[in-house]
Amino acid sequence: MLKPIRNSIQCKKCGEIISSFSTHDFKYCSCHSVAVDGGFDYMRVTGSPVDYTDLSIFEDKDGVIGTINEVNEFVLIDTLTLVKNNYEHLFLEFFKQYNATYDFNGSLDFAELQVGIENMSVITENEISIPVEKFISLFNEIFLTENDYYQPADIFLAFRNRIIYASK
Ligand SMILES: [Zn+2]
């Protein structure tokens, strides 16, 4: 069973990128040729496959991150490439929101995660390329193994998925 981390397509007629963010979040593109639904539970596309580019990302039951190719096979992704500013923004926003909601000072671990990711990645002026497997194990090492401390775990998983979501 594949779970969407990014439930998105781009319409080839109008060019709009549409994304579904929750189970019944049914979204049409502006020319109404294609639509997506299912959020992070399942992906359902309305319209002809010739009319859209699939931008979805999935996680399988073993935690492998991948995409679906033209012949409907699950293909693993080995690198996430993000715009550097977006990547930095995600960390800043998450840290602010988490502290505001849970009144918890996890700045050292957030900094450790951020530096850890940067150390394993290839960084250019505008982009950061993160190896997925190392990223996931680092993330789990910091947050999921100390799950008494880092609660609720869903919040951290959602943050991890937001980084995956932001990749190109
Ligand atoms: Zn369209």
Backbone and ligand atoms as CSV (ligand in chain L), in Angstrom:
chain,resi,resn,atom,element,x,y,z
A,1,MET,N,N,0.854,-1.206,0.000
A,1,MET,CA,C,0.000,0.000,0.000
A,1,MET,C,C,0.881,1.245,0.000
A,2,LEU,N,N,0.724,2.048,-1.034
A,2,LEU,CA,C,1.533,3.267,-1.127
A,2,LEU,C,C,0.756,4.462,-0.571
A,3,LYS,N,N,1.425,5.199,0.307
A,3,LYS,CA,C,0.808,6.404,0.887
A,3,LYS,C,C,1.403,7.644,0.237
A,4,PRO,N,N,0.566,8.536,-0.260
A,4,PRO,CA,C,1.130,9.748,-0.865
A,4,PRO,C,C,1.791,10.652,0.181
A,5,ILE,N,N,2.969,11.134,-0.162
A,5,ILE,CA,C,3.599,12.217,0.606
A,5,ILE,C,C,3.351,13.512,-0.155
A,6,ARG,N,N,3.316,13.397,-1.487
A,6,ARG,CA,C,2.929,14.546,-2.318
A,6,ARG,C,C,1.918,14.044,-3.351
A,7,ASN,N,N,0.715,14.599,-3.245
A,7,ASN,CA,C,-0.382,14.182,-4.128
A,7,ASN,C,C,-0.624,15.312,-5.123
A,8,SER,N,N,0.203,15.365,-6.172
A,8,SER,CA,C,0.186,16.510,-7.094
A,8,SER,C,C,0.364,16.076,-8.539
A,9,ILE,N,N,-0.277,16.820,-9.434
A,9,ILE,CA,C,-0.043,16.657,-10.871
A,9,ILE,C,C,0.014,18.038,-11.521
A,10,GLN,N,N,0.577,18.084,-12.736
A,10,GLN,CA,C,0.559,19.337,-13.496
A,10,GLN,C,C,-0.224,19.103,-14.784
A,11,CYS,N,N,-1.223,19.947,-15.029
A,11,CYS,CA,C,-2.031,19.843,-16.245
A,11,CYS,C,C,-1.198,20.297,-17.441
A,12,LYS,N,N,-1.211,19.490,-18.510
A,12,LYS,CA,C,-0.432,19.854,-19.699
A,12,LYS,C,C,-1.154,20.880,-20.554
A,13,LYS,N,N,-2.447,21.070,-20.327
A,13,LYS,CA,C,-3.196,22.046,-21.126
A,13,LYS,C,C,-3.077,23.463,-20.560
A,14,CYS,N,N,-3.332,23.606,-19.256
A,14,CYS,CA,C,-3.296,24.963,-18.676
A,14,CYS,C,C,-2.016,25.207,-17.875
A,15,GLY,N,N,-1.266,24.147,-17.603
A,15,GLY,CA,C,0.007,24.305,-16.901
A,15,GLY,C,C,-0.088,24.380,-15.395
A,16,GLU,N,N,-1.314,24.387,-14.868
A,16,GLU,CA,C,-1.459,24.543,-13.426
A,16,GLU,C,C,-1.041,23.269,-12.679
A,17,ILE,N,N,-0.348,23.470,-11.547
A,17,ILE,CA,C,-0.012,22.363,-10.657
A,17,ILE,C,C,-1.096,22.304,-9.583
A,18,ILE,N,N,-1.719,21.152,-9.435
A,18,ILE,CA,C,-2.757,21.000,-8.412
A,18,ILE,C,C,-2.352,19.917,-7.423
A,19,SER,N,N,-2.730,20.127,-6.144
A,19,SER,CA,C,-2.359,19.211,-5.067
A,19,SER,C,C,-3.561,18.972,-4.170
A,20,SER,N,N,-3.683,17.745,-3.684
A,20,SER,CA,C,-4.720,17.423,-2.716
A,20,SER,C,C,-4.069,17.256,-1.349
A,21,PHE,N,N,-4.631,17.960,-0.341
A,21,PHE,CA,C,-3.997,17.973,0.981
A,21,PHE,C,C,-4.745,17.181,2.042
A,22,SER,N,N,-5.957,16.702,1.709
A,22,SER,CA,C,-6.676,15.867,2.674
A,22,SER,C,C,-7.607,14.924,1.919
A,23,THR,N,N,-8.153,13.958,2.640
A,23,THR,CA,C,-8.892,12.852,2.026
A,23,THR,C,C,-9.949,13.295,1.005
A,24,HIS,N,N,-10.732,14.311,1.343
A,24,HIS,CA,C,-11.790,14.736,0.414
A,24,HIS,C,C,-11.478,16.083,-0.231
A,25,ASP,N,N,-10.211,16.380,-0.324
A,25,ASP,CA,C,-9.782,17.631,-0.957
A,25,ASP,C,C,-9.642,17.381,-2.463
A,26,PHE,N,N,-10.768,17.526,-3.173
A,26,PHE,CA,C,-10.835,17.264,-4.609
A,26,PHE,C,C,-10.534,18.563,-5.350
A,27,LYS,N,N,-9.479,18.580,-6.144
A,27,LYS,CA,C,-9.057,19.830,-6.803
A,27,LYS,C,C,-8.980,19.672,-8.322
A,28,TYR,N,N,-9.680,20.558,-9.014
A,28,TYR,CA,C,-9.570,20.637,-10.460
A,28,TYR,C,C,-8.501,21.660,-10.841
A,29,CYS,N,N,-7.876,21.493,-12.004
A,29,CYS,CA,C,-7.022,22.548,-12.549
A,29,CYS,C,C,-7.936,23.625,-13.143
A,30,SER,N,N,-7.363,24.753,-13.517
A,30,SER,CA,C,-8.229,25.867,-13.943
A,30,SER,C,C,-8.955,25.600,-15.260
A,31,CYS,N,N,-8.463,24.696,-16.116
A,31,CYS,CA,C,-9.194,24.389,-17.357
A,31,CYS,C,C,-10.090,23.151,-17.211
A,32,HIS,N,N,-10.150,22.597,-16.013
A,32,HIS,CA,C,-11.024,21.454,-15.694
A,32,HIS,C,C,-10.732,20.186,-16.506
A,33,SER,N,N,-9.514,20.026,-16.988
A,33,SER,CA,C,-9.172,18.795,-17.721
A,33,SER,C,C,-8.828,17.658,-16.767
A,34,VAL,N,N,-8.163,18.008,-15.653
A,34,VAL,CA,C,-7.714,16.979,-14.712
A,34,VAL,C,C,-7.992,17.414,-13.266
A,35,ALA,N,N,-8.046,16.413,-12.366
A,35,ALA,CA,C,-8.263,16.700,-10.949
A,35,ALA,C,C,-7.547,15.664,-10.101
A,36,VAL,N,N,-7.253,16.041,-8.848
A,36,VAL,CA,C,-6.661,15.092,-7.887
A,36,VAL,C,C,-7.508,15.058,-6.622
A,37,ASP,N,N,-7.396,13.937,-5.898
A,37,ASP,CA,C,-8.156,13.739,-4.673
A,37,ASP,C,C,-7.395,12.733,-3.799
A,38,GLY,N,N,-7.720,12.713,-2.515
A,38,GLY,CA,C,-7.198,11.674,-1.622
A,38,GLY,C,C,-6.168,12.136,-0.607
A,39,GLY,N,N,-5.638,13.325,-0.796
A,39,GLY,CA,C,-4.692,13.871,0.185
A,39,GLY,C,C,-3.522,12.943,0.447
A,40,PHE,N,N,-3.288,12.657,1.744
A,40,PHE,CA,C,-2.152,11.810,2.114
A,40,PHE,C,C,-2.593,10.374,2.428
A,41,ASP,N,N,-3.846,10.059,2.060
A,41,ASP,CA,C,-4.359,8.698,2.288
A,41,ASP,C,C,-4.244,7.829,1.039
A,42,TYR,N,N,-4.663,8.383,-0.096
A,42,TYR,CA,C,-4.579,7.657,-1.366
A,42,TYR,C,C,-4.557,8.713,-2.457
A,43,MET,N,N,-4.148,8.329,-3.671
A,43,MET,CA,C,-4.151,9.304,-4.758
A,43,MET,C,C,-5.143,8.858,-5.822
A,44,ARG,N,N,-6.069,9.756,-6.165
A,44,ARG,CA,C,-6.977,9.468,-7.262
A,44,ARG,C,C,-6.933,10.624,-8.248
A,45,VAL,N,N,-6.674,10.290,-9.503
A,45,VAL,CA,C,-6.596,11.319,-10.533
A,45,VAL,C,C,-7.798,11.178,-11.453
A,46,THR,N,N,-8.435,12.300,-11.772
A,46,THR,CA,C,-9.525,12.329,-12.736
A,46,THR,C,C,-8.973,12.955,-14.012
A,47,GLY,N,N,-9.240,12.322,-15.165
A,47,GLY,CA,C,-8.750,12.862,-16.428
A,47,GLY,C,C,-7.857,11.862,-17.139
A,48,SER,N,N,-7.467,12.206,-18.346
A,48,SER,CA,C,-6.667,11.305,-19.162
A,48,SER,C,C,-5.178,11.432,-18.835
A,49,PRO,N,N,-4.471,10.290,-18.746
A,49,PRO,CA,C,-3.029,10.323,-18.448
A,49,PRO,C,C,-2.210,11.174,-19.430
A,50,VAL,N,N,-2.712,11.345,-20.659
A,50,VAL,CA,C,-1.958,12.163,-21.621
A,50,VAL,C,C,-2.044,13.655,-21.288
A,51,ASP,N,N,-2.989,14.018,-20.427
A,51,ASP,CA,C,-3.208,15.440,-20.121
A,51,ASP,C,C,-2.455,15.962,-18.897
A,52,TYR,N,N,-1.712,15.100,-18.208
A,52,TYR,CA,C,-0.999,15.611,-17.028
A,52,TYR,C,C,0.381,14.980,-16.844
A,53,THR,N,N,1.211,15.684,-16.092
A,53,THR,CA,C,2.505,15.166,-15.639
A,53,THR,C,C,2.340,14.810,-14.167
A,54,ASP,N,N,2.721,13.608,-13.822
A,54,ASP,CA,C,2.591,13.153,-12.438
A,54,ASP,C,C,3.741,13.712,-11.590
A,55,LEU,N,N,3.415,14.411,-10.521
A,55,LEU,CA,C,4.443,14.977,-9.643
A,55,LEU,C,C,4.398,14.328,-8.254
A,56,SER,N,N,3.689,13.204,-8.168
A,56,SER,CA,C,3.459,12.616,-6.851
A,56,SER,C,C,4.705,11.914,-6.295
A,57,ILE,N,N,4.738,11.832,-4.963
A,57,ILE,CA,C,5.776,11.087,-4.238
A,57,ILE,C,C,5.059,10.202,-3.223
A,58,PHE,N,N,5.504,8.958,-3.104
A,58,PHE,CA,C,4.855,8.006,-2.207
A,58,PHE,C,C,5.859,7.384,-1.230
A,59,GLU,N,N,5.295,6.821,-0.155
A,59,GLU,CA,C,6.090,6.006,0.770
A,59,GLU,C,C,5.457,4.615,0.789
A,60,ASP,N,N,6.273,3.580,0.656
A,60,ASP,CA,C,5.690,2.230,0.707
A,60,ASP,C,C,5.681,1.718,2.147
A,61,LYS,N,N,5.194,0.500,2.359
A,61,LYS,CA,C,5.000,-0.006,3.728
A,61,LYS,C,C,6.328,-0.177,4.477
A,62,ASP,N,N,7.447,-0.263,3.730
A,62,ASP,CA,C,8.760,-0.387,4.371
A,62,ASP,C,C,9.455,0.960,4.574
A,63,GLY,N,N,8.744,2.034,4.265
A,63,GLY,CA,C,9.327,3.356,4.461
A,63,GLY,C,C,10.207,3.817,3.307
A,64,VAL,N,N,10.110,3.135,2.160
A,64,VAL,CA,C,10.881,3.555,0.986
A,64,VAL,C,C,10.124,4.670,0.268
A,65,ILE,N,N,10.878,5.713,-0.117
A,65,ILE,CA,C,10.277,6.872,-0.776
A,65,ILE,C,C,10.478,6.734,-2.288
A,66,GLY,N,N,9.404,6.949,-3.048
A,66,GLY,CA,C,9.544,6.794,-4.495
A,66,GLY,C,C,8.441,7.454,-5.287
A,67,THR,N,N,8.517,7.252,-6.604
A,67,THR,CA,C,7.504,7.787,-7.518
A,67,THR,C,C,6.945,6.614,-8.346
A,68,ILE,N,N,5.922,6.906,-9.143
A,68,ILE,CA,C,5.339,5.892,-10.021
A,68,ILE,C,C,5.734,6.248,-11.460
A,69,ASN,N,N,6.330,5.300,-12.178
A,69,ASN,CA,C,6.738,5.601,-13.557
A,69,ASN,C,C,5.592,5.361,-14.562
A,70,GLU,N,N,5.866,5.544,-15.864
A,70,GLU,CA,C,4.829,5.473,-16.906
A,70,GLU,C,C,4.167,4.093,-16.960
A,71,VAL,N,N,4.921,3.050,-16.594
A,71,VAL,CA,C,4.327,1.715,-16.644
A,71,VAL,C,C,3.851,1.256,-15.265
A,72,ASN,N,N,3.558,2.270,-14.413
A,72,ASN,CA,C,2.913,2.026,-13.129
A,72,ASN,C,C,3.748,1.242,-12.114
A,73,GLU,N,N,5.066,1.352,-12.228
A,73,GLU,CA,C,5.929,0.705,-11.244
A,73,GLU,C,C,6.402,1.740,-10.225
A,74,PHE,N,N,6.628,1.267,-9.006
A,74,PHE,CA,C,7.154,2.107,-7.937
A,74,PHE,C,C,8.677,2.186,-8.105
A,75,VAL,N,N,9.198,3.401,-8.254
A,75,VAL,CA,C,10.641,3.586,-8.469
A,75,VAL,C,C,11.192,4.432,-7.328
A,76,LEU,N,N,12.186,3.940,-6.634
A,76,LEU,CA,C,12.666,4.707,-5.484
A,76,LEU,C,C,13.403,5.988,-5.898
A,77,ILE,N,N,13.289,6.977,-5.036
A,77,ILE,CA,C,14.001,8.238,-5.248
A,77,ILE,C,C,15.269,8.146,-4.413
A,78,ASP,N,N,16.431,8.491,-4.961
A,78,ASP,CA,C,17.605,8.450,-4.088
A,78,ASP,C,C,18.070,9.821,-3.611
A,79,THR,N,N,17.650,10.874,-4.304
A,79,THR,CA,C,18.070,12.209,-3.870
A,79,THR,C,C,16.898,13.188,-3.917
A,80,LEU,N,N,16.789,13.989,-2.862
A,80,LEU,CA,C,15.811,15.081,-2.856
A,80,LEU,C,C,16.559,16.363,-3.172
A,81,THR,N,N,16.102,17.100,-4.182
A,81,THR,CA,C,16.745,18.376,-4.476
A,81,THR,C,C,15.780,19.503,-4.137
A,82,LEU,N,N,16.223,20.383,-3.247
A,82,LEU,CA,C,15.386,21.499,-2.801
A,82,LEU,C,C,16.069,22.833,-3.079
A,83,VAL,N,N,15.260,23.856,-3.294
A,83,VAL,CA,C,15.796,25.214,-3.349
A,83,VAL,C,C,16.260,25.539,-1.924
A,84,LYS,N,N,17.482,26.021,-1.810
A,84,LYS,CA,C,18.092,26.219,-0.492
A,84,LYS,C,C,17.259,27.129,0.430
A,85,ASN,N,N,16.731,28.193,-0.135
A,85,ASN,CA,C,15.901,29.102,0.670
A,85,ASN,C,C,14.664,28.410,1.226
A,86,ASN,N,N,14.051,27.549,0.408
A,86,ASN,CA,C,12.860,26.818,0.860
A,86,ASN,C,C,13.205,25.884,2.002
A,87,TYR,N,N,14.323,25.215,1.839
A,87,TYR,CA,C,14.782,24.271,2.858
A,87,TYR,C,C,15.010,24.986,4.189
A,88,GLU,N,N,15.678,26.137,4.139
A,88,GLU,CA,C,15.942,26.898,5.365
A,88,GLU,C,C,14.654,27.431,5.974
A,89,HIS,N,N,13.752,27.862,5.106
A,89,HIS,CA,C,12.454,28.377,5.544
A,89,HIS,C,C,11.641,27.300,6.269
A,90,LEU,N,N,11.683,26.069,5.755
A,90,LEU,CA,C,10.946,24.968,6.379
A,90,LEU,C,C,11.402,24.743,7.812
A,91,PHE,N,N,12.705,24.772,8.033
A,91,PHE,CA,C,13.241,24.592,9.384
A,91,PHE,C,C,12.818,25.711,10.317
A,92,LEU,N,N,12.938,26.921,9.828
A,92,LEU,CA,C,12.602,28.086,10.645
A,92,LEU,C,C,11.133,28.065,11.042
A,93,GLU,N,N,10.266,27.806,10.064
A,93,GLU,CA,C,8.828,27.786,10.316
A,93,GLU,C,C,8.447,26.675,11.279
A,94,PHE,N,N,9.025,25.503,11.077
A,94,PHE,CA,C,8.693,24.378,11.944
A,94,PHE,C,C,9.118,24.665,13.380
A,95,PHE,N,N,10.298,25.191,13.518
A,95,PHE,CA,C,10.809,25.509,14.842
A,95,PHE,C,C,9.905,26.531,15.548
A,96,LYS,N,N,9.506,27.553,14.818
A,96,LYS,CA,C,8.626,28.590,15.389
A,96,LYS,C,C,7.273,28.017,15.795
A,97,GLN,N,N,6.693,27.243,14.883
A,97,GLN,CA,C,5.366,26.681,15.159
A,97,GLN,C,C,5.406,25.686,16.307
A,98,TYR,N,N,6.426,24.844,16.308
A,98,TYR,CA,C,6.503,23.825,17.356
A,98,TYR,C,C,6.681,24.474,18.718
A,99,ASN,N,N,7.535,25.438,18.784
A,99,ASN,CA,C,7.748,26.135,20.054
A,99,ASN,C,C,6.509,26.880,20.513
A,100,ALA,N,N,5.793,27.472,19.567
A,100,ALA,CA,C,4.590,28.223,19.920
A,100,ALA,C,C,3.503,27.291,20.438
A,101,THR,N,N,3.403,26.097,19.845
A,101,THR,CA,C,2.319,25.187,20.215
A,101,THR,C,C,2.655,24.372,21.447
A,102,TYR,N,N,3.885,23.885,21.540
A,102,TYR,CA,C,4.216,22.931,22.602
A,102,TYR,C,C,5.148,23.494,23.664
A,103,ASP,N,N,5.523,24.751,23.510
A,103,ASP,CA,C,6.366,25.398,24.496
A,103,ASP,C,C,7.559,24.521,24.879
A,104,PHE,N,N,8.306,24.163,23.880
A,104,PHE,CA,C,9.377,23.202,24.069
A,104,PHE,C,C,10.611,23.734,23.372
A,105,ASN,N,N,11.743,23.646,24.036
A,105,ASN,CA,C,12.944,24.183,23.429
A,105,ASN,C,C,13.823,23.074,22.848
A,106,GLY,N,N,13.571,22.753,21.608
A,106,GLY,CA,C,14.347,21.690,20.964
A,106,GLY,C,C,15.343,22.233,19.972
A,107,SER,N,N,15.798,23.448,20.229
A,107,SER,CA,C,16.613,24.121,19.218
A,107,SER,C,C,17.905,23.375,18.891
A,108,LEU,N,N,18.502,22.734,19.911
A,108,LEU,CA,C,19.759,22.016,19.664
A,108,LEU,C,C,19.554,20.856,18.712
A,109,ASP,N,N,18.465,20.115,18.930
A,109,ASP,CA,C,18.213,18.979,18.056
A,109,ASP,C,C,17.824,19.407,16.653
A,110,PHE,N,N,17.094,20.511,16.562
A,110,PHE,CA,C,16.756,21.029,15.238
A,110,PHE,C,C,18.011,21.471,14.502
A,111,ALA,N,N,18.896,22.133,15.258
A,111,ALA,CA,C,20.153,22.578,14.666
A,111,ALA,C,C,20.996,21.376,14.256
A,112,GLU,N,N,21.000,20.347,15.115
A,112,GLU,CA,C,21.758,19.125,14.821
A,112,GLU,C,C,21.230,18.449,13.550
A,113,LEU,N,N,19.907,18.401,13.443
A,113,LEU,CA,C,19.296,17.804,12.256
A,113,LEU,C,C,19.657,18.598,11.006
A,114,GLN,N,N,19.527,19.905,11.127
A,114,GLN,CA,C,19.797,20.767,9.969
A,114,GLN,C,C,21.253,20.644,9.517
A,115,VAL,N,N,22.169,20.685,10.482
A,115,VAL,CA,C,23.592,20.556,10.161
A,115,VAL,C,C,23.892,19.155,9.629
A,116,GLY,N,N,23.271,18.143,10.253
A,116,GLY,CA,C,23.456,16.756,9.814
A,116,GLY,C,C,23.049,16.570,8.364
A,117,ILE,N,N,21.920,17.133,8.004
A,117,ILE,CA,C,21.447,17.033,6.619
A,117,ILE,C,C,22.428,17.739,5.693
A,118,GLU,N,N,22.841,18.927,6.090
A,118,GLU,CA,C,23.746,19.697,5.232
A,118,GLU,C,C,25.086,18.985,5.035
A,119,ASN,N,N,25.556,18.318,6.095
A,119,ASN,CA,C,26.834,17.601,5.996
A,119,ASN,C,C,26.800,16.432,5.018
A,120,MET,N,N,25.633,15.838,4.855
A,120,MET,CA,C,25.556,14.667,3.964
A,120,MET,C,C,25.112,15.065,2.554
A,121,SER,N,N,24.847,16.347,2.349
A,121,SER,CA,C,24.257,16.790,1.087
A,121,SER,C,C,25.249,17.513,0.196
A,122,VAL,N,N,24.870,17.647,-1.063
A,122,VAL,CA,C,25.634,18.481,-1.984
A,122,VAL,C,C,24.927,19.820,-2.051
A,123,ILE,N,N,25.651,20.883,-1.702
A,123,ILE,CA,C,25.041,22.206,-1.649
A,123,ILE,C,C,25.669,23.112,-2.692
A,124,THR,N,N,24.834,23.702,-3.531
A,124,THR,CA,C,25.313,24.697,-4.487
A,124,THR,C,C,24.771,26.051,-4.035
A,125,GLU,N,N,24.947,27.058,-4.842
A,125,GLU,CA,C,24.510,28.402,-4.464
A,125,GLU,C,C,23.001,28.445,-4.163
A,126,ASN,N,N,22.227,27.743,-4.988
A,126,ASN,CA,C,20.769,27.824,-4.835
A,126,ASN,C,C,20.084,26.550,-4.391
A,127,GLU,N,N,20.792,25.433,-4.455
A,127,GLU,CA,C,20.122,24.155,-4.210
A,127,GLU,C,C,20.842,23.288,-3.195
A,128,ILE,N,N,20.032,22.408,-2.589
A,128,ILE,CA,C,20.605,21.393,-1.711
A,128,ILE,C,C,20.095,20.027,-2.172
A,129,SER,N,N,21.015,19.072,-2.384
A,129,SER,CA,C,20.645,17.726,-2.828
A,129,SER,C,C,20.906,16.738,-1.701
A,130,ILE,N,N,19.813,16.178,-1.176
A,130,ILE,CA,C,19.872,15.354,0.038
A,130,ILE,C,C,19.669,13.877,-0.315
A,131,PRO,N,N,20.606,12.990,0.087
A,131,PRO,CA,C,20.383,11.556,-0.135
A,131,PRO,C,C,19.247,11.058,0.773
A,132,VAL,N,N,18.209,10.496,0.175
A,132,VAL,CA,C,16.980,10.168,0.920
A,132,VAL,C,C,17.221,9.184,2.061
A,133,GLU,N,N,17.951,8.112,1.767
A,133,GLU,CA,C,18.116,7.066,2.770
A,133,GLU,C,C,18.820,7.593,4.031
A,134,LYS,N,N,19.871,8.374,3.821
A,134,LYS,CA,C,20.618,8.949,4.953
A,134,LYS,C,C,19.752,9.963,5.704
A,135,PHE,N,N,18.987,10.733,4.953
A,135,PHE,CA,C,18.096,11.730,5.538
A,135,PHE,C,C,17.094,11.065,6.477
A,136,ILE,N,N,16.491,9.981,6.019
A,136,ILE,CA,C,15.478,9.301,6.825
A,136,ILE,C,C,16.101,8.668,8.064
A,137,SER,N,N,17.279,8.057,7.911
A,137,SER,CA,C,17.871,7.443,9.106
A,137,SER,C,C,18.335,8.496,10.112
A,138,LEU,N,N,18.840,9.614,9.635
A,138,LEU,CA,C,19.224,10.697,10.553
A,138,LEU,C,C,17.994,11.241,11.287
A,139,PHE,N,N,16.942,11.424,10.543
A,139,PHE,CA,C,15.705,11.942,11.114
A,139,PHE,C,C,15.178,11.004,12.201
A,140,ASN,N,N,15.151,9.710,11.885
A,140,ASN,CA,C,14.661,8.722,12.849
A,140,ASN,C,C,15.543,8.662,14.085
A,141,GLU,N,N,16.851,8.754,13.849
A,141,GLU,CA,C,17.816,8.717,14.933
A,141,GLU,C,C,17.560,9.858,15.929
A,142,ILE,N,N,17.292,11.038,15.409
A,142,ILE,CA,C,17.114,12.184,16.281
A,142,ILE,C,C,15.729,12.224,16.915
A,143,PHE,N,N,14.689,11.954,16.146
A,143,PHE,CA,C,13.346,12.183,16.678
A,143,PHE,C,C,12.580,10.926,17.065
A,144,LEU,N,N,12.701,9.877,16.280
A,144,LEU,CA,C,11.803,8.753,16.534
A,144,LEU,C,C,12.325,7.786,17.582
A,145,THR,N,N,13.654,7.755,17.780
A,145,THR,CA,C,14.162,6.855,18.812
A,145,THR,C,C,13.926,7.416,20.214
A,146,GLU,N,N,13.812,8.731,20.310
A,146,GLU,CA,C,13.504,9.331,21.614
A,146,GLU,C,C,12.049,9.767,21.627
A,147,ASN,N,N,11.175,8.822,21.357
A,147,ASN,CA,C,9.792,9.238,21.167
A,147,ASN,C,C,9.018,9.533,22.447
A,148,ASP,N,N,9.659,9.350,23.606
A,148,ASP,CA,C,9.016,9.826,24.834
A,148,ASP,C,C,9.128,11.335,24.902
A,149,TYR,N,N,10.234,11.795,24.372
A,149,TYR,CA,C,10.585,13.201,24.471
A,149,TYR,C,C,9.931,14.011,23.357
A,150,TYR,N,N,10.041,13.487,22.138
A,150,TYR,CA,C,9.506,14.219,20.996
A,150,TYR,C,C,8.088,13.788,20.687
A,151,GLN,N,N,7.178,14.510,21.271
A,151,GLN,CA,C,5.768,14.218,21.083
A,151,GLN,C,C,5.045,15.458,20.581
A,152,PRO,N,N,3.955,15.338,19.847
A,152,PRO,CA,C,3.478,14.098,19.242
A,152,PRO,C,C,4.309,13.711,18.012
A,153,ALA,N,N,4.557,12.396,17.871
A,153,ALA,CA,C,5.421,11.889,16.796
A,153,ALA,C,C,4.896,12.266,15.404
A,154,ASP,N,N,3.573,12.374,15.288
A,154,ASP,CA,C,2.967,12.738,13.987
A,154,ASP,C,C,3.477,14.075,13.468
A,155,ILE,N,N,3.724,14.983,14.405
A,155,ILE,CA,C,4.174,16.322,14.039
A,155,ILE,C,C,5.551,16.248,13.369
A,156,PHE,N,N,6.404,15.377,13.913
A,156,PHE,CA,C,7.751,15.256,13.353
A,156,PHE,C,C,7.740,14.553,12.002
A,157,LEU,N,N,6.843,13.568,11.904
A,157,LEU,CA,C,6.696,12.863,10.638
A,157,LEU,C,C,6.163,13.821,9.563
A,158,ALA,N,N,5.233,14.673,9.973
A,158,ALA,CA,C,4.673,15.652,9.026
A,158,ALA,C,C,5.757,16.632,8.579
A,159,PHE,N,N,6.637,16.997,9.508
A,159,PHE,CA,C,7.748,17.889,9.167
A,159,PHE,C,C,8.697,17.202,8.182
A,160,ARG,N,N,9.038,15.958,8.458
A,160,ARG,CA,C,9.874,15.182,7.542
A,160,ARG,C,C,9.242,15.136,6.147
A,161,ASN,N,N,7.934,14.876,6.129
A,161,ASN,CA,C,7.247,14.775,4.840
A,161,ASN,C,C,7.169,16.112,4.118
A,162,ARG,N,N,7.146,17.193,4.878
A,162,ARG,CA,C,7.134,18.520,4.252
A,162,ARG,C,C,8.460,18.793,3.523
A,163,ILE,N,N,9.544,18.291,4.091
A,163,ILE,CA,C,10.846,18.445,3.411
A,163,ILE,C,C,10.837,17.620,2.118
A,164,ILE,N,N,10.323,16.389,2.208
A,164,ILE,CA,C,10.238,15.550,0.994
A,164,ILE,C,C,9.321,16.202,-0.031
A,165,TYR,N,N,8.214,16.754,0.470
A,165,TYR,CA,C,7.218,17.407,-0.390
A,165,TYR,C,C,7.842,18.560,-1.189
A,166,ALA,N,N,8.743,19.269,-0.542
A,166,ALA,CA,C,9.312,20.480,-1.155
A,166,ALA,C,C,10.335,20.179,-2.244
A,167,SER,N,N,10.677,18.885,-2.416
A,167,SER,CA,C,11.719,18.596,-3.405
A,167,SER,C,C,11.208,18.805,-4.826
A,168,LYS,N,N,12.143,18.977,-5.739
A,168,LYS,CA,C,11.768,19.312,-7.124
A,168,LYS,C,C,11.203,18.107,-7.890
L,1,ZN,ZN,ZN,-5.799,22.323,-16.866
